[in-house]
Amino acid sequence: MRISVVMPAKNEAEGLRKTLPRLRELQPGAEIVVVDDGSIDDTAAVAAEYGARVVQAPYSMGNGAAIKRGARAAVGEVLVFMDADGQHDPANIEALLERLRAGYDMAVGARDASGQASRSRGAANGFYNRLASWMTGHRIADLTSGFRAVRADRFREFLHLLPNGFSYPTTCTMAFFRSAYPVAYVPIPVAQRIGKSHIRPMRDGIRFLLIIFKIATLYSPLKLFLPVAFAFFGIGLTYYGWTFASAGRFTNMSTLLFSASVIIFLIGLISEQITNLTYRRDG
């Protein structure tokens, strides 16, 4: 298998100086694609110095956009995505590739608690993992890990779904499960990153909250809409029982709650059909 290692990088010159020599040593035949996401340091120069193919953006477009640009530029049959900040050890690439050789379409490096940037990030990621596991019916060990190996043709099917921001691993994982492409998780250690993180807790915390709803609507909308519809119906039925027993009448609020439950259910059905069309393959 021809392997392409895609590394999104924004102001990661120091991280590349550490990662690229080791990557060259352990994967000498791999194509290395460094996507310079509008860096203002020597990221592009350092990448070129170590023989990487540099794909440059004139301004920062986001981590997901860098992944998409790198995936389009890479020529390998297998794409390995890893961070350029020194957190991911190139020695673990072989373990991911071994899972692909065993028949999986994607292998993901799963971090343990020590690999999380902070306790709050670890707790948030744990919540995402449990939610995604419930949605898919499969155990998801690390939904947001950016260290993964995928079959290139499978991954490119979903480029149009991937966001330009930080939630590309979430979308990618859910898309693979939705399309019945087997996914494996490989436990990996994660080192302390070199340089400053580009994630801002306040701004990206709200963005990650929206990921929760995206997970549900991307994979199986009815799993989100159906419980909400039943909840509105149950509240409406309870309220009707109380008003009938106390005042002997059917109120406008009960009508509103019953109507809302029906509308939410119908929206869920429509969303389910749209999701089916999104994953439809023509060839």
C-alpha positions as MATLAB code, in Angstrom:
seq = 'MRISVVMPAKNEAEGLRKTLPRLRELQPGAEIVVVDDGSIDDTAAVAAEYGARVVQAPYSMGNGAAIKRGARAAVGEVLVFMDADGQHDPANIEALLERLRAGYDMAVGARDASGQASRSRGAANGFYNRLASWMTGHRIADLTSGFRAVRADRFREFLHLLPNGFSYPTTCTMAFFRSAYPVAYVPIPVAQRIGKSHIRPMRDGIRFLLIIFKIATLYSPLKLFLPVAFAFFGIGLTYYGWTFASAGRFTNMSTLLFSASVIIFLIGLISEQITNLTYRRDG';
ca = [
       0.000    0.000    0.000;
       1.267    3.461   -0.899;
       1.055    5.629    2.216;
       0.601    9.389    2.433;
       1.018   11.122    5.793;
      -1.037   14.333    5.933;
      -0.101   16.849    8.620;
      -2.130   20.055    9.083;
       0.181   22.712   10.502;
      -0.309   26.256   11.685;
       2.799   27.865   13.184;
       4.251   24.438   13.988;
       7.876   24.904   12.903;
       9.253   23.580   16.205;
       6.929   20.586   16.246;
       7.882   19.690   12.668;
      11.585   19.833   13.507;
      10.948   17.108   16.068;
       8.403   15.012   14.163;
       9.597   14.971   10.546;
      13.067   13.385   11.069;
      11.532   10.539   13.069;
       8.730   10.153   10.544;
      11.278    9.924    7.717;
      13.244    7.315    9.672;
      10.247    5.085   10.453;
       8.266    5.538    7.212;
      10.950    6.126    4.558;
       8.662    5.231    1.648;
       5.726    7.366    2.695;
       4.694   10.576    1.002;
       4.599   13.399    3.562;
       2.159   16.227    2.908;
       2.360   19.222    5.234;
      -0.589   21.593    4.838;
       0.531   25.047    5.938;
      -2.651   26.689    7.192;
      -1.624   30.336    6.860;
       1.391   30.128    9.198;
       3.422   33.226   10.006;
       6.511   31.312   11.184;
       8.906   28.967    9.303;
       6.458   26.055    9.055;
       6.643   25.793    5.251;
      10.440   26.185    5.159;
      11.013   23.524    7.815;
       8.660   21.100    6.063;
      10.430   21.607    2.729;
      13.819   21.220    4.424;
      12.895   17.685    5.478;
      11.571   16.746    2.056;
       7.860   17.079    2.727;
       5.439   18.184    0.062;
       4.051   21.537    1.180;
       0.507   22.634    0.415;
       0.087   26.270    1.426;
      -3.010   28.331    2.111;
      -2.834   32.133    1.776;
      -4.725   32.495    5.053;
      -5.918   30.249    7.864;
      -8.947   28.190    6.848;
      -9.128   25.817    9.819;
      -7.942   22.354   10.758;
     -10.666   20.561    8.810;
      -9.973   22.633    5.698;
      -6.287   21.687    5.942;
      -7.239   18.017    6.181;
      -9.402   18.309    3.062;
      -6.700   20.098    1.102;
      -4.149   17.501    2.141;
      -6.442   14.597    1.270;
      -6.996   16.002   -2.227;
      -3.265   16.526   -2.784;
      -2.074   13.153   -1.438;
      -1.498   10.290   -3.875;
      -1.336    7.331   -1.474;
      -3.879    4.531   -1.211;
      -3.807    4.999    2.564;
      -3.932    8.383    4.289;
      -2.439    8.813    7.744;
      -3.519   11.980    9.538;
      -1.412   13.196   12.447;
      -0.722   16.472   14.239;
       2.422   18.456   13.575;
       2.847   19.573   17.193;
       4.833   16.545   18.377;
       1.975   14.881   20.291;
       1.699   11.905   17.934;
       4.580    9.446   17.782;
       5.287    8.206   14.217;
       6.194    4.844   15.772;
       2.456    4.233   16.311;
       1.618    4.517   12.603;
       2.497    0.875   12.014;
      -0.078   -0.262   14.584;
      -2.767    1.676   12.708;
      -1.687    0.258    9.350;
      -1.810   -3.253   10.791;
      -5.519   -2.806   11.494;
      -6.100   -1.717    7.904;
      -4.272   -4.822    6.676;
      -6.633   -6.844    8.869;
      -9.602   -5.533    6.864;
     -10.629   -2.321    8.579;
     -11.259    0.835    6.552;
     -10.177    3.217    9.315;
      -7.966    2.825   12.361;
      -7.947    5.519   15.050;
      -5.366    6.166   17.730;
      -7.304    6.269   21.008;
      -5.897    8.426   23.806;
      -6.271    7.545   27.473;
      -7.018   10.071   30.237;
      -3.359   11.125   30.435;
      -3.452   12.107   26.772;
      -6.110   14.801   27.278;
      -5.030   18.442   27.356;
      -6.998   19.150   30.556;
      -9.564   17.561   32.852;
     -12.372   19.615   31.334;
     -11.384   18.585   27.794;
     -11.132   14.978   28.949;
     -14.609   15.103   30.506;
     -16.071   16.676   27.366;
     -14.445   14.072   25.124;
     -15.724   11.309   27.400;
     -19.252   12.656   27.001;
     -18.876   12.804   23.211;
     -17.616    9.215   23.187;
     -20.610    7.935   25.173;
     -23.101    9.866   23.052;
     -21.564    8.678   19.788;
     -21.422    5.080   21.076;
     -25.150    5.238   21.853;
     -25.938    6.734   18.450;
     -23.963    4.169   16.458;
     -24.395    1.086   18.602;
     -20.612    0.605   18.539;
     -18.073    1.410   21.222;
     -16.199    4.595   20.268;
     -13.029    4.928   22.305;
     -11.929    8.376   21.093;
     -14.281   10.380   18.900;
     -12.083   13.466   18.534;
      -8.655   11.901   17.965;
      -6.801   13.463   15.031;
      -4.400   10.531   14.683;
      -5.895    8.032   12.243;
      -5.229    5.945    9.146;
      -7.913    5.559    6.460;
      -8.322    4.097    3.022;
      -8.098    7.108    0.733;
     -11.006    6.214   -1.548;
     -13.318    5.695    1.429;
     -12.288    8.954    3.089;
     -12.732   11.060   -0.037;
     -16.380    9.978   -0.273;
     -17.093   12.219    2.718;
     -15.001   15.296    1.973;
     -18.166   17.288    1.249;
     -19.441   16.522    4.763;
     -16.320   17.576    6.647;
     -16.357   21.005    8.327;
     -13.478   23.450    8.050;
     -13.065   23.654   11.826;
     -11.912   21.277   14.551;
     -14.702   18.685   14.369;
     -13.497   16.816   11.281;
     -12.654   13.628   13.333;
     -16.218   13.522   14.665;
     -17.811   13.852   11.243;
     -15.382   11.389    9.674;
     -16.003    8.755   12.352;
     -19.787    9.025   12.196;
     -19.741    8.925    8.389;
     -17.730    5.696    8.376;
     -20.056    4.016   10.868;
     -23.132    5.256    8.982;
     -21.796    3.745    5.753;
     -20.899    0.399    7.389;
     -17.158    0.870    6.896;
     -15.397   -0.993    9.745;
     -13.501    1.160   12.239;
     -10.846   -0.008   14.732;
      -9.393    1.741   17.774;
      -5.769    1.333   18.812;
      -4.618    2.589   22.254;
      -1.738    5.052   21.893;
       0.278    7.276   24.232;
       0.238   11.008   23.541;
       3.092   13.382   24.379;
       2.806   16.982   25.532;
       2.338   19.276   22.557;
       5.110   21.648   21.437;
       3.961   25.256   21.331;
       0.609   26.810   22.118;
      -2.725   25.137   21.423;
      -4.969   26.774   18.798;
      -8.136   25.724   20.650;
      -9.831   28.529   22.607;
     -11.936   27.141   25.491;
     -14.770   29.701   25.346;
     -15.177   29.935   21.577;
     -14.518   26.292   20.783;
     -16.444   25.075   23.842;
     -19.651   26.406   22.273;
     -18.604   24.948   18.929;
     -18.022   21.534   20.493;
     -21.445   21.697   22.138;
     -22.946   22.046   18.677;
     -21.060   18.887   17.713;
     -23.368   16.951   20.038;
     -26.368   17.876   17.909;
     -24.396   17.357   14.732;
     -23.510   13.823   15.808;
     -27.171   12.988   16.284;
     -28.440   14.563   13.082;
     -25.537   13.267   10.992;
     -25.911    9.635   11.989;
     -29.575    8.931   12.767;
     -31.828   11.965   13.327;
     -34.746    9.914   14.654;
     -32.626    8.880   17.643;
     -32.615   12.549   18.608;
     -36.064   13.677   17.469;
     -38.077   10.641   18.636;
     -37.245   10.943   22.380;
     -37.934   14.690   22.233;
     -41.279   14.069   20.511;
     -42.241   11.482   23.138;
     -41.176   13.883   25.897;
     -43.467   16.638   24.551;
     -46.304   14.149   24.134;
     -45.821   12.860   27.686;
     -45.760   16.373   29.138;
     -48.887   17.261   27.164;
     -50.693   14.117   28.345;
     -49.712   14.747   31.964;
     -50.797   18.388   31.765;
     -54.108   17.388   30.166;
     -54.740   14.849   32.925;
     -54.067   17.480   35.578;
     -56.272   20.184   33.992;
     -59.071   17.695   33.306;
     -59.024   16.483   36.895;
     -58.833   19.979   38.410;
     -60.899   22.060   35.963;
     -62.651   19.503   33.756;
     -61.340   20.985   30.501;
     -58.835   20.567   27.680;
     -56.509   23.584   27.551;
     -54.673   25.341   24.739;
     -51.345   24.403   26.340;
     -52.157   20.700   26.018;
     -53.038   21.255   22.359;
     -49.749   23.096   21.829;
     -47.710   20.312   23.462;
     -49.448   17.566   21.472;
     -48.976   19.539   18.245;
     -45.303   20.133   19.029;
     -44.728   16.416   19.549;
     -46.250   15.590   16.165;
     -44.267   18.339   14.395;
     -40.981   17.239   15.984;
     -41.655   13.632   14.998;
     -42.383   14.623   11.392;
     -39.232   16.778   11.248;
     -37.291   13.736   12.452;
     -38.748   11.629    9.646;
     -37.810   14.240    7.042;
     -34.308   14.538    8.525;
     -33.900   10.774    8.344;
     -34.726   10.830    4.640;
     -32.294   13.695    4.021;
     -29.582   11.746    5.869;
     -30.228    8.711    3.667;
     -29.828   10.895    0.563;
     -26.616   12.397    1.965;
     -25.014    8.959    2.182;
     -26.381    7.736   -1.128;
     -23.690    6.470   -3.501;
     -24.021    6.695   -7.260;
     -21.123    4.619   -8.496;
];
